[in-house]
Amino acid sequence: MSENCNQSCGSCSENCAERKEKKNHFFEKPHEMSSIKKVIGVVSGKGGVGKSLVTSMLAVTMNKKGYHTAILDADVTGPSMPKAFGIKEKATGSELGLFPVKSKTGIDIMSVNLLLENDTDPVVWRGPMIGNMVKQFWTDVIWSDVDFMFIDMPPGTGDVPLTVFQSIAVDGIIVVTSPQELVSMIVLKAVKMAEKMNIPIIGLVENMSYFKCSDCGKQHKIFGDSHIDEIAEKHHLKVLAKLPVDPEITAACDKGMIEDLDVNWFDDVAKILEKMEEN
């Protein structure tokens, strides 16, 4: 136990023995051939704040640092990972199980769009079926020698986030938000859900925080003043990164070239994750 422990596991990123003892014994086991060291959930209170972008960039950042990373795309009705990574092929399997598709730099990815015949086919399922699909991505897919798995959650606090938190031993979550006051209010729902379920919150990431003019170099707050520091202080959380509005990011995602972006926005997050990996 940390000497600064306040008994609030939900807002703590420490991996102490006391926390491990409290873990649910009814978690689903991954495939018997899988090896996954750390599982990080990426969540948001609502859609459109860049949660999938953050998930993909975290996986790319840790991959560039020499870790074997993977992405479990739990956003079954709005999957975007294959597009961001430019993956055209479909997932395959055998009598042993399903195999994730590797990106060009070796990131393992499993998404419902890797199983559908056409990428534009809608997934018109009710909540329980979607939740079961996410669990199958965990239990039936063979994830080999993964150092960090990032789970791209659907927005909100509904069926799928609840299924993930109750079924998978998540080591921590990162909450994504944007500057608008409405979004800041909604993101608190995700924070409070994690706290109630004793899921450690690694910290907050604010997307679309500002736009930097290429001519004058001045930062413009297109979506208004940020509230992320207030939220972080109130819940004793860390602000991990503030990402700008950048056309280069949009172009990279649209072209399936997210791995080619050369940015350092998540270097501080990487240091935190590396400490987690050591435990």
N, C-alpha and C positions, 0 to 999 in steps of 0.2 A: 504493500500500500504506500502511495506517495505521502510524504510528510505533510503536504499541503492538502490532503484529501478532505473534501467537504461532504462526502457520502452521496454526492449527486453524480451518479454514473452517466446519466444522460447527456451531461454537458462536459464530460471529461474524455480525453483521448488516450489516457494511460491504459496500458494493457496489464493491469496488476492481477495477481492471483485471485483476489477477492472478486473481481469482475468475472473471471473465468468460471468461478464456482457458481455464479448466478446464471450462467448461460443455460438456455433451454435444452433439456436432454431429448426433446422430441424433434429436433432439427432433422431435416431430410439429409441423408448421407449422399455425397456426390458419387458418381460412377466409381466402381471399385478400381478402375485403372487410372482414375484422375489423381492429380497431385496439385493442390492449390494452397498456397501459403497464406495469402491475405486477400480478403474480399472487401472491396470498398463500394458502397452504394452512392450514386449521384442522384439527388432528388431536388424537386422544386415544388413550390406551393401551387403553381399554375403553369400552363404551357406558354411557349414562345419566349422564354427567357434565356435560352441557349444551353440547356442542360445536356443535350446530346453533343453539342460542340465541346463543352467542358469535359465530358466523358472521353471523347475521342482524343482531345489534346493531352489529357492526363496520361492516357495509355501510350501515346506517342512520346511524351516526355520521359516516362519511366523506361520505355523501350530503348530510347536513345542513350540512356544511362547504363544500359547493359542488362536490364531485367527483362525476363520473359513475361510479357503482359497479355491479357485477354480481355475481351469485352463480351458480356452477356447482355444482349439487347432485350430488356424486359418491356420495352414500349411496343407491345405486340400490334396495336392498332395504328401506330404511327412510327414504324421503324425507319431509321435514317442512316444507320451505320454502314451498310453496304455502299450506299451512294457516296458518303463522305470519303470512303477509302477506295472508291473506284473498283469495287469487286463485282464482276460479271458472272462468275461461276456459281454453281449451286453446291450446297453442302452434300456430302456423301455419307454413307454408313455401311455397316456390315452386321453380321450376327452379333458382334461385340457391342455395337452402339453407334452413335452418330459422331462424326468428326467435324470440328469447326473448320471454317475456311481461313487460310492464312492470308494476311495482307502482304503487300510487296516487301515490307520490312520485317515480316515474321510475327505480327500481332494476330492471335487467334480470335476469331469473331464468330458468334452464332446469333442469327437474327431470323425472324420468321420469313423475311424476304429472301433468305437463302434457301427456303424450302418451297416457296410458292412458284408456280409455273411462270407467272408474270408479275413483275414488281408492282404493277398498278392494281393487282387484284386486292379488293378490300377484305379485311378480316372482320366479318360480321358475326361476332361471337358475344355471348354474355360473359359476365365477370368470372364465374367459376371456371369456364373453359379456358379463358385467357390465363387465369392463375395456374391451372394445370399445365398449360404450355410452358410457362415460365419455370415451373418446378421440373418439367422434363428437360429443359435446357440445362438444368443443374444435375439431374440424376442420370440422364441418358446420354449426355454428350461426354466424350472422353477428352478431358482437359489435361494435357500432359505437361508436367513440370512448370506450372504457372507460378510466378512470383507474386504478381498482382493481378487480380481480376477486378475489373470495374463493371458494375451493373448500372446500365442506363435505365432508370425507372421512368414510368409514365408520370405525368404531373398529378399533383393532388395527394390525397390521403385515403384513397379508396382501396378496392379489392387487391390490386396487384402489389402496391407497396406493403400492405398488411400481410399478404401471402409471403412476400420475400422476407420480411422481418421475422415472421413466425416459422419459416421453413428453412432459411439459410443462415448460417452462422456469420453474420456480417460483422466485420471488425471495426467498422466506422462508416460514417456517411459524410458527404460534402454537400452542403445546401447551396443551390444556385439561385440568385435573384437578380433583379435589375433596379434602377434607381427610383422608378415611380412609386409614389406613396402607397397606391393601391396594392402593388405587387409586394411591397415591404410588409404590408399588413398581412397578406395571404401567406407569405413565407414563414411567418410565425407559426402558422398551423403545422407546417412540416417540422419545424423545430420542436414544437410542443409534443407532436406525435412521437418523435424520436425519444424525447425525454421520458414520456410515459412508458415507453417500451424498453427503456434502459439501453438504447442504442447509442454508443458514443458518437458525438458530433465532432468531427475533425476541425471543421471551420466553415466559413462562408466565402463564396465567390460571387462578386458582382460583375455581371456582364453588361455591355453597352453603357459603361460608366461615364464615358466621355468621348468626344471626337477631337482628335488633334489635327488642326489645320496644317496642311503641308506647306502653305505659303508663309504664314506668320508664326507657326509653331505654338499658337495659343490653344488651350484646351477649352472646348465648348461642351457644356452639360445639356445635351439635346433633350434628355428625358427628365430634366429637373435635378434638384439637389439630392444627393445620396442620403439614405437613412441607414446604411448598412453598419456604420460605426456605432450608432445608437443601439441597434439590435444586438450587435456583438457585445457591447458593454453590459447591456441588461441581462444577457444570458451567459455572460462570462465565456464568450467564444472568441476565436481568432478570425480576423479578416485575412484570408489566404491570398487573394488576388483581386485586382480591379482591372477588367479587360476593356479596351477601347472599342468603339465602333470603327471597324477597319474593313474597307472594301476588299482588301487582300484575303481576309479570312473567308468572306463570302465566296469569292472566286475560287479559292482552294477547295471548299466544300462542294461547290457546284461541279467542279472538274474532277472530283474524286482524288484530290491531291493534298489531303490534310496532312499527310506525313512529310510533305515537302516544306511546310511552313518552318521558318527559322526564327522562333521567338523564345523568350526566356521568362514569360509571365508566370510559369509554374515551377520555377526553380526552388522557391521557398517551400512550396507544397511538397516537392520531391524530397527535400531534406526531412520533413516530418514523416513522410511515408517510409523513407529509408530507416529511420529510427524504429518505426513500427515493425519493419521486416526483421530487424535485429532481435526483437523480443520473441 
